[in-house]
Amino acid sequence: MWFEKFHWFISSENLLVVSGRDAQQNELLVKRYFRKGDVYVHAELHGASSTIVKNPQPEQPVPPLTLQQAGAACVCRSRAWDSKIVTSAWWVHHHQVSKTAPTGEYLTTGSFMIRGKKNFLPPQPLVMGFGFLFKYVMRAIERATGKQFAREEQQEEGTGSSESGGEEAAEAEARAGAGAEDTAAPAGEGGAATSGGGGGDGDAGAAAASSKADGGEGDEEEEDDGPAADEGATEAEKAEIAALLAAENAEAPLADEDAARLSLLDSLTGVPRPEDLLLYAVPVCGPYSALMSYKYKVKVTPGTVKKGRAARQAMELLTRGPELPAREREVLRSVPEMEAINSLVGPLVKLAMPGLQKLKAEDKRSKKEKAKARVAAAGGGGGA
């Protein structure tokens, strides 16, 4: 993922927020990845980096909560963290950022000229979070498409019996023409949403057929839902889906830009499910409000513990629970230690999480018991 070399996190509205680690990365970030519709966030503080919010829908404004979270991250990754100063960040639009300096002036690497009004954000507390996101085997894209088609099918079924009957007849004819095997399935049964990766109930209606044909291959959880489907979507099936969606005045599923966005963000989750196939885990450090829903997270505030020790302690605490699923424990422990350390904010931090003190006490007690056992063993060996 291109943004992993920067500081990054995903906001509560599922928007990507990226900031540079140094002046060279600030320059690279703005020149290569800053696009129309994105937002530039900065703060009048020493050490504050250029932060951009990637907006996948340029015609829509960036939500205020995402702007506040981006501003909080920008302030926390500056000298304000060491000084424990709560101050404000600001944001501007894409067209207000330029590398062209006025006559007689020179812009250093990582510096940019801001033209027009700066929109200041309310001050945010210096509270960050450290957690882990899990990478799917493209299950998230299948789940998103399944939900989209199931929602469209449910809306069409609720419009009226006559309209629904006409659509069912057209759908049956299209299936018969394409040689699909699911013509015997009742297309009129509605109410249950079928998700491509979630293993929902899902009667074998148009939603299930569309999600299976678009996904390429069915999930294990859906093997018993209606008649068997082909392993891969044929050209005839793809044409059938496009024709049905065109008849319903809907866009073709997953345009190129949407597919690219889904492949990057929607294939990451902070709350893995038992049926999900996990590739790996990535450490993330961002405003705590953006990480609230994560399964594995700790709160990070300015403190006195070096971030190297804090990162090791956080990884140990998050992976030692007895109820931890085996696969999740495996991918968490495979995270390189330096990746976790580099993602943390500030040189000195303080960790906080429910049960942290209890875990620290248990760890200290375990170390004392091991030390006593070693002393006793050494004494017994010397006496012999």
C-alpha positions in Angstrom: 0.0 0.0 0.0 1.5 3.3 -1.1 0.6 5.2 2.1 2.4 2.9 4.5 5.7 4.8 4.0 4.0 7.9 5.5 2.2 8.5 8.8 -1.4 7.5 8.1 -4.7 6.5 9.6 -8.3 6.0 8.5 -10.9 8.4 9.9 -14.2 7.5 11.4 -15.9 8.3 8.0 -13.5 5.8 6.3 -11.3 8.5 4.7 -7.6 8.1 4.4 -5.5 10.7 6.2 -1.7 10.8 5.3 1.1 13.0 6.6 4.8 13.2 5.9 7.5 12.0 8.2 10.0 14.7 7.2 10.4 17.6 4.7 11.2 15.3 1.8 8.1 13.2 2.4 6.0 16.4 2.7 7.2 17.4 -0.7 6.5 14.0 -2.2 3.1 13.7 -0.6 1.8 17.0 -2.0 3.4 16.7 -5.4 2.5 13.1 -6.2 -0.7 12.3 -4.1 -2.5 15.6 -3.5 -5.4 15.7 -5.9 -8.5 17.9 -6.6 -11.0 17.5 -3.9 -8.4 16.6 -1.3 -7.8 18.8 1.7 -4.5 20.1 3.0 -4.1 20.3 6.9 -1.3 22.0 8.7 -0.5 23.8 12.0 1.6 26.8 12.9 3.9 24.7 15.0 7.5 23.6 14.7 7.7 20.0 13.4 4.1 20.0 12.1 4.0 18.0 8.9 1.9 18.4 5.7 -1.2 16.4 6.1 -3.7 15.6 3.4 -7.2 14.0 3.5 -7.9 11.9 0.5 -11.4 12.6 -0.7 -12.7 9.8 -3.1 -15.7 12.0 -4.0 -14.4 15.5 -5.0 -17.9 16.8 -5.4 -18.7 16.1 -1.7 -17.1 18.1 1.1 -14.8 16.4 3.6 -16.9 15.7 6.8 -16.1 17.9 9.8 -15.2 15.0 12.1 -12.5 13.8 9.6 -11.1 17.3 9.5 -10.9 17.5 13.3 -9.2 14.1 13.4 -6.7 15.2 10.8 -6.0 18.4 12.6 -5.5 16.5 15.9 -3.0 14.2 14.3 -1.1 17.1 12.7 -0.8 18.9 16.1 0.1 15.7 18.0 3.0 15.0 15.5 4.6 18.4 16.2 6.5 20.0 19.1 3.1 20.4 20.8 3.3 16.8 22.0 6.6 17.4 23.9 5.4 20.7 25.2 1.9 19.4 26.0 0.4 22.4 24.3 -3.2 22.2 23.1 -3.6 24.4 20.0 -5.4 24.5 16.7 -4.7 23.3 13.2 -6.1 24.7 9.9 -7.1 23.4 6.5 -7.4 24.7 3.0 -8.6 23.4 -0.4 -6.5 21.9 -3.1 -6.4 25.0 -5.3 -5.1 27.1 -2.4 -1.8 25.1 -2.1 1.0 26.1 -4.5 4.7 25.6 -4.8 5.1 28.9 -6.6 6.6 31.6 -4.4 6.2 35.3 -4.8 8.9 37.2 -6.6 12.1 37.3 -4.6 11.2 34.5 -2.2 12.3 30.9 -2.0 10.4 27.9 -0.7 12.4 25.2 0.9 11.8 21.5 0.5 8.5 20.6 2.2 7.2 24.2 2.3 4.3 25.4 0.3 2.6 28.7 -0.4 -1.0 29.0 0.9 -3.3 31.5 -0.8 -6.6 32.6 0.5 -8.4 32.0 3.8 -7.2 29.4 6.3 -10.0 27.5 8.0 -9.0 27.0 11.6 -10.2 23.9 13.5 -11.2 23.7 17.2 -8.4 22.7 19.5 -8.2 18.9 20.1 -6.7 17.1 23.1 -3.4 15.4 22.8 -4.8 11.9 22.8 -3.7 9.4 20.2 -4.4 5.7 19.8 -2.2 2.8 18.8 -3.8 -0.2 17.2 -3.8 -2.8 14.4 -5.7 -3.1 11.2 -6.0 -6.5 9.5 -5.7 -7.1 5.8 -8.3 -9.3 4.1 -8.1 -11.7 1.2 -10.4 -9.3 -0.7 -13.4 -10.4 1.4 -14.3 -6.8 2.1 -14.8 -6.0 -1.5 -17.1 -9.1 -1.9 -19.0 -8.1 1.2 -19.5 -4.5 -0.1 -20.8 -5.6 -3.5 -23.1 -8.1 -1.9 -24.6 -5.5 0.4 -25.0 -3.1 -2.5 -26.9 -5.6 -4.6 -29.0 -6.8 -1.7 -30.0 -3.3 -0.8 -31.0 -2.5 -4.4 -33.0 -5.7 -4.6 -34.8 -5.1 -1.3 -35.7 -1.5 -2.4 -37.0 -2.8 -5.8 -39.2 -5.5 -4.1 -40.8 -2.8 -1.8 -42.0 -0.6 -4.6 -45.0 -2.7 -5.5 -46.2 -6.1 -6.5 -46.8 -5.3 -10.2 -43.4 -3.7 -10.7 -41.7 -6.5 -8.8 -43.5 -9.1 -10.8 -42.3 -7.4 -14.1 -38.7 -7.3 -12.8 -38.9 -11.0 -11.8 -40.2 -12.0 -15.2 -37.4 -10.0 -17.0 -34.9 -11.5 -14.6 -36.1 -15.0 -15.3 -35.9 -14.5 -19.0 -32.3 -13.1 -18.7 -31.3 -16.1 -16.6 -32.8 -18.5 -19.1 -31.1 -16.8 -22.0 -27.7 -16.9 -20.2 -28.1 -20.6 -19.3 -27.8 -19.9 -15.5 -28.6 -22.8 -13.2 -30.5 -20.8 -10.6 -33.7 -20.2 -12.6 -35.6 -22.5 -10.1 -34.7 -20.2 -7.2 -37.5 -17.9 -6.0 -36.6 -14.4 -7.0 -39.5 -12.9 -5.1 -38.3 -13.9 -1.6 -36.9 -10.8 0.0 -36.0 -9.3 3.3 -32.6 -11.0 4.0 -29.4 -9.2 2.9 -26.8 -11.3 1.2 -23.2 -10.3 1.7 -20.4 -11.7 -0.3 -18.1 -12.3 2.6 -20.4 -12.3 5.6 -22.2 -15.6 5.1 -25.7 -14.2 5.7 -29.0 -16.1 5.2 -29.6 -14.8 1.7 -32.3 -16.5 -0.3 -31.2 -17.2 -3.9 -32.6 -14.0 -5.4 -31.1 -11.5 -7.8 -28.9 -10.1 -5.0 -27.2 -13.5 -4.4 -26.8 -14.2 -8.1 -25.3 -10.8 -8.7 -22.9 -10.9 -5.8 -21.7 -14.4 -6.8 -21.3 -13.5 -10.4 -19.4 -10.3 -9.6 -17.2 -11.7 -6.9 -15.6 -14.3 -9.2 -15.9 -17.1 -6.7 -18.3 -17.9 -4.0 -17.4 -18.0 -0.3 -17.4 -21.1 1.8 -20.3 -19.8 3.9 -22.6 -19.5 0.9 -22.2 -23.0 -0.6 -25.6 -24.1 0.7 -27.5 -20.9 -0.3 -29.5 -22.0 -3.3 -28.3 -23.8 -6.4 -24.6 -24.2 -7.2 -22.9 -21.3 -9.0 -20.0 -21.4 -11.5 -16.5 -20.9 -10.2 -15.9 -17.8 -12.3 -18.1 -15.2 -13.9 -18.4 -15.7 -17.7 -18.7 -12.9 -20.2 -22.4 -13.8 -20.6 -23.0 -13.5 -16.9 -21.2 -10.1 -16.8 -23.3 -8.9 -19.7 -26.4 -10.1 -17.9 -25.6 -8.2 -14.8 -24.8 -5.0 -16.8 -28.1 -5.3 -18.7 -30.2 -5.8 -15.5 -28.6 -2.8 -13.8 -29.1 -0.7 -16.9 -32.7 -1.7 -16.9 -33.0 -0.5 -13.3 -31.2 2.8 -14.1 -28.3 1.7 -11.9 -24.6 2.1 -12.5 -22.4 -0.8 -13.3 -21.0 -2.4 -10.2 -17.7 -1.2 -8.9 -16.3 1.4 -11.3 -12.5 1.5 -11.6 -12.0 4.3 -9.1 -14.4 2.7 -6.6 -12.7 -0.7 -7.0 -9.3 0.8 -6.4 -10.5 2.6 -3.2 -12.2 -0.6 -1.9 -9.1 -2.6 -2.6 -7.1 -0.2 -0.4 -9.4 0.7 2.5 -12.3 -1.6 2.6 -10.1 -4.6 2.7 -8.7 -3.4 6.0 -10.6 -3.9 9.2 -10.0 -3.2 12.9 -12.6 -5.8 14.0 -11.8 -9.2 12.3 -14.5 -11.8 12.2 -13.9 -15.6 12.7 -14.8 -16.4 9.1 -12.5 -13.8 7.6 -9.2 -14.9 6.1 -6.4 -12.6 7.3 -3.2 -11.9 5.4 -1.4 -9.7 7.9 -1.7 -6.9 10.4 -0.5 -3.3 10.1 0.2 -1.0 13.0 -1.7 2.3 13.0 -1.4 5.4 15.2 -4.0 8.1 14.9 -6.5 10.1 17.0 -8.1 7.9 19.6 -11.6 8.8 18.4 -10.7 7.2 15.0 -9.6 4.0 16.6 -12.4 3.6 19.1 -14.0 0.7 17.2 -10.7 -1.3 16.9 -10.5 -4.6 18.6 -6.8 -4.2 19.5 -5.9 -0.7 20.6 -4.3 1.3 23.4 -4.6 5.0 24.3 -1.4 7.1 23.9 -0.8 10.4 25.7 2.3 12.5 26.4 4.4 10.8 29.1 7.9 9.6 30.1 8.2 6.2 28.4 10.3 6.0 25.2 8.2 4.9 22.3 10.4 1.9 21.6 9.7 0.4 24.9 6.1 1.5 24.7 5.6 -0.2 21.4 7.0 -3.5 22.7 4.9 -3.2 25.8 1.7 -2.5 23.7 2.3 -5.5 21.4 2.9 -7.8 24.3 -0.2 -6.7 26.2 -2.4 -7.0 23.1 -1.2 -10.5 22.2 -1.2 -12.2 25.5 -4.9 -12.7 26.1 -5.9 -16.4 26.5 -9.1 -15.9 24.5 -7.2 -14.5 21.5 -8.0 -16.4 18.3 -5.0 -18.3 17.0 -4.8 -16.7 13.6 -5.1 -13.2 15.0 -2.4 -13.9 17.5 -0.2 -15.2 14.7 -0.5 -12.2 12.4 -0.1 -9.8 15.3 3.1 -11.4 16.5 4.4 -11.3 12.9 4.3 -7.5 12.8 7.9 -6.2 12.7 8.9 -4.4 15.8 10.3 -1.4 14.0 7.1 -0.9 12.1 5.2 -0.6 15.3 7.9 1.8 16.8 8.0 4.0 13.7 4.2 4.4 13.6 4.0 5.7 17.2 3.8 9.4 17.9 6.4 11.4 19.8 9.6 10.4 21.5 8.0 10.0 25.0 4.5 8.5 25.6 2.2 7.0 28.2 0.0 4.0 27.4 -3.5 3.4 28.9 -6.0 0.6 28.3 -8.6 -1.3 30.3 -6.8 -3.8 32.5 -3.3 -2.4 31.9 -2.4 -2.1 35.5 -3.6 -5.6 36.3 -1.5 -7.0 33.4 1.5 -5.0 34.6 1.0 -6.4 38.2 0.7 -10.0 36.8 3.9 -9.5 34.7 5.8 -8.2 37.7 4.6 -11.0 39.9 5.6 -13.6 37.3 9.1 -12.1 37.0 9.5 -12.3 40.8 8.4 -15.9 40.9 10.8 -16.8 38.1 13.7 -15.0 39.9 12.9 -16.9 43.1 12.9 -20.2 41.3 16.3 -19.5 39.7 17.7 -18.5 43.1 16.3 -21.7 44.7 17.6 -23.8 41.8 21.1 -22.2 42.1 21.1 -22.8 45.9 20.1 -26.4 45.6 22.7 -27.1 43.0 25.4 -25.5 45.2 24.4 -27.5 48.2 24.7 -30.8 46.3 
